[in-house]
Amino acid sequence: MTRAVAYARQVTFDTVEAARSVIVAACALALIAAGQALPF
């Protein structure tokens, strides 16, 4: 049971970390795209 709880926590942490990475990458791409579209 302890191993299952530890594994569930690890999977949850990995999922949150992956989601955070995707959000940061999407924001970076949006900023790059906006920078190319703006004349200044």
MOPEDA-V562052 format. One record per backbone hydrogen bond with DSSP energy under -0.5 kcal/mol. NH is the residue of the N-H (numbers start at 1). CO is the residue of the C=O. E is the energy in kcal/mol with one decimal. If there is no record, write none. Layout:
nh = {NH:NH}
co = {CO:CO}
e = {E:E}
//
This chain:
nh = {5:6:7:8:9:10:11:12:13:14:15:16:17:18:19:20:21:22:23:24:25:26:27:28:29:30:31:32:33:34:35:36:37:38}
co = {1:2:3:4:5:6:7:8:9:10:11:12:13:14:15:16:17:18:19:20:21:22:23:24:25:26:27:28:29:30:31:32:33:34}
e = {-2.2:-2.4:-2.6:-2.5:-2.3:-2.0:-2.6:-2.3:-2.4:-2.5:-2.3:-2.4:-2.5:-2.3:-2.4:-2.4:-2.0:-2.2:-2.3:-2.4:-2.4:-2.4:-2.4:-2.3:-2.4:-2.2:-2.4:-2.3:-2.7:-2.5:-2.3:-1.8:-1.4:-1.7}
//
